[in-house]
Amino acid sequence: MGTHEPILRARHLTRIFGDGDEEVVAVNDVSLDLFPREIALLMGPSGSGKSTLVAVLSGLLRPTSGQVQILGEELWALSERGRQRFRLEHFGFIFQGFNLFPGLTARQQLEIVLRWGRGLSQRQACQRARELLGALGLQEHAARIPEQLSGGEKQRVAVARALVKAPNVCFADEPTSALDWEHGRQVVELLREAAHTRNAAVLIVAHDARLIPYADRLYYLEDGRLCDASAQLSSAPAAPALSIQNLQEACHERLHHP
């Protein structure tokens, strides 16, 4: 881990839904940093608040309290239009549901991001889109629309679309869930390249323990509360892999018996 300044600094984030007897604290006083050239992996059981936390960090859901500072900007002090422009310029998103445009081909999904978000010419956008689709083994599917693609192919197109504009921060929600491990490994390698060679911060939300060795920082969320488990990551080649059960047990103890 580097000693550089974080790209994203979140402090004391809380997000409450409902009120009175119906009140649910989805995110409970969470603070974390995302650093350039690092992959942060966020794990935790279903319903623990992971999706809510990512929505708050990425400017999609206003927190009940707390601050999110990215690249020197206080995200939630911006106007709605300002946040939209900020997300367009600096963020990449990989959604679990793909969110592809149904009428656009795989190549066009990427080209529209480059032309609209980066101002590239049609020729430049086409070339860059072809390069990235090729890196994900999708060159033969570049002219196909989403309904002509398998679930795994759609996921890889979604990954390519998020990375094609070289974002400062990439938020990835279960990016390998629809993939066999060979294709899943390709996706993780691309995310690692985006972090380590393009100076991006990558936050991956996942349940897949095979992603743990790729992480530079490891967070575990339980009942809306965050445990920083980065110290449990080992750089020793012969070290045993950290299991989800071991991670859960260690963080549960820290969260409930600090």
N, C-alpha and C positions, 0 to 999 in steps of 0.2 A: 504494500500500500504506500502511496506517495504522501508527501507532506504538503502538497499543493492545496490551494483554497478550493472549497466545494463550489460546484456550479449551482447546486440547489441546497438551500439551508432552510429546514422547516423547524419551527419552534412551537411547542405546546399546542399542537393541533387537537381540537375536539370537534366532533360532529355528532349532533343529537337529532334524532328524528322523533316527531310526535311530542306530546307533553303530558304532564300529569301521570296517571296510571299507565298511559300508553307510551311513555318516554323510553326510547332506546338509545343508549350511548354506543354508537357504532365505532367511533374513534375516540380514544380516551387519553388526552394529554400526551400526544406522540411528538417526539423530536427526533430528527434524523438529518444526515447530510448525504448528498450524492456528489461524487467526485469525478472529474474528468479522467479518462483512461481507466475507468473501473466499471465492472459489472456488479451491481447490488442485486441480490436475490432475496425476494420477500416470500416467505412461506407461512403456512398456518392452515388450520382446518377451515372447511367451508363455513361461511357465516361469521368468520372472525373479524371482518371489517376490511379485508385487503382491497376489494374493489372500491369501497368508499374512500379509503386512504389515497389510492392512486387518483381517483377523480378529484380529490381536494388538491393534491400535489400538482396536478396537470391543469388546473384552472377550469375544470368542468363542473365542480360542485363547491359552493362557498362553505367554508368551515363556520361552525358556530362561534369558535374563538381560535386564536392562534395566527401565526404569520408564515408565509411561504415567500422566500426571497430567492430569485433566480437571476443569475448574471447581473446582479446589482439592482434588479427591479423588484419592488414589492408587488407580487402578482395580484393580490386581492385589493390593492389600492388603485389598480388600473380600471378604466371603464370597461364595459362589456366589449365594445368594439376594440379597445386596446388589448384586451386579453385574447380576443380572436386573432388579431394581427400577430401578437406575440407567439401564440401557439403555432400559427402558420409558418412563421419565420424560424422558430427555434426547436419545435417539438416534432417527434415522430411517434405515431401510435400504431401498435399492433393489437387489434381487437380479437377476442376469442371468437366472435361471430363474423369475422372477416370484414364486413362492411364494405364490400366491393360494389362499384357501380354496375348494375346488371346489364346495361347496354354497351359497355366499353370492353374492348379486348384487354388481355393481360398487359400488353405493351402500352395501350392507351391509359390504363390505370396509373402507370408510372409517369407517362408523358404529361398528363394533366397537372400533376404535382410540380413537375419541373418547369412547365411553361407558366403556370399560374403563380406558384410559390417562389420560383427562382428566376423567372424571366428569360429562360433559355429559348433559343430558336427551335423550330420544329426539327431541324436536322440534328442539333445538339441533344435535344431531349430524346429523340429516337435512338441515337447511338448509345447514350447513357443507359436508357431503359433496356436495350438489347444486351448490353454488357452485364448488367446485374441479373437479368432473367437467366442469362447463360450460366452465371456463377451458381445459380440455384437449380440448374438442370431443367429449365423451363423454356429453352430456346425454341423447341418444336411446338410449344403451346402459346407462343406470343400473340397469335392472331385469333385465339379462342376467347369467347365471352365466358363469364363465370358459370353459366349453366352447362357448359361443355367441359368443365374441369371437375376433378374429384375434390373431395374435402381437403386432402393433403396438398393438392396443387393450389387450391384457393388460399390456403394458409401461407404457402411460400410466396404467392403473389402479394399477399398482404404484408409480409415481411419485407419484400423488395420495395413496395410502395413506401413503407415507413423509413427505409434506409436510403432511398435514392437521392434525397435532397441533403444528405449528410447533416442530420439534425444535431444540435448541441445536447439534447436530452431525448432519449428514446424510452417510451413506456411500453412494455410488452406483457400482455395478459395471456398467460398459458400459451406461449408461441409454439410449443412442441406437442400440444395435446392431441392434435389431429394427425400427427405424423408418426411413421415408423422411426426407429432410432437412427437409421442411416440418414434419412432426410432431416430428422430432428437435430442430429449432430451438425449437418451443414448449416442449419439456421443458427445454432448456437455459435458456430465458428464465425459466421457473418456478424453476429452481434458482438462477439469478442473483438473482431477486427474493427468494427465501428468504434468500440471503446478504446482499444489499445493503440490503434494507429491513426484514428481520426479525432482523437481528443474528446470523444463524447462521453457522457454519463448514461449508462443503461440500467434501467430498473426492470427486472423480470419478476412477474408474479407467477408462481408455479407450485405444483404439488410433486413434481418429478424429481426424485432424489438424485437422478443421474446428472442433473444440472449443477449440483453442489460443487463438484471439482472445478467448474468454470467460474465460480463466483470469487470476487475480490472482497466483497462484504456480504454478510449473511444476516438477515433480519427474520424474526419470527413474531407473528401477530396472534394474540389469543385474547378473545373477549374485548377487542379494541385496544389492547395495551401491547406495546412493542418491546421486544427483547432483542438487543444487539448481540448476536451470537458469532460475530466475526472472529473472536478469539479462538473459536473451536475449529476454524479452518486451518488445515495443516499444509505446509508447502513441502513436507517430506514425501518423496516418491513412494516409499514403502508404507506410509501411514494408512491405517484402515479407513475405509470410506465412512463418512458420517451418515448415519441412518436417520430417517424421519423420526423414528421412535426415540432415539437418543437425543435428538434436537428438541423434541417436544418435552421430554422428561426434564432436560436441563433448564429449558426456558420456563416451564411451568413452575418449577421450584423457585426460580429467581423472581418471577412475577407475583407469586402468591406468598412467598416467604423471603422477602428482600432482607 
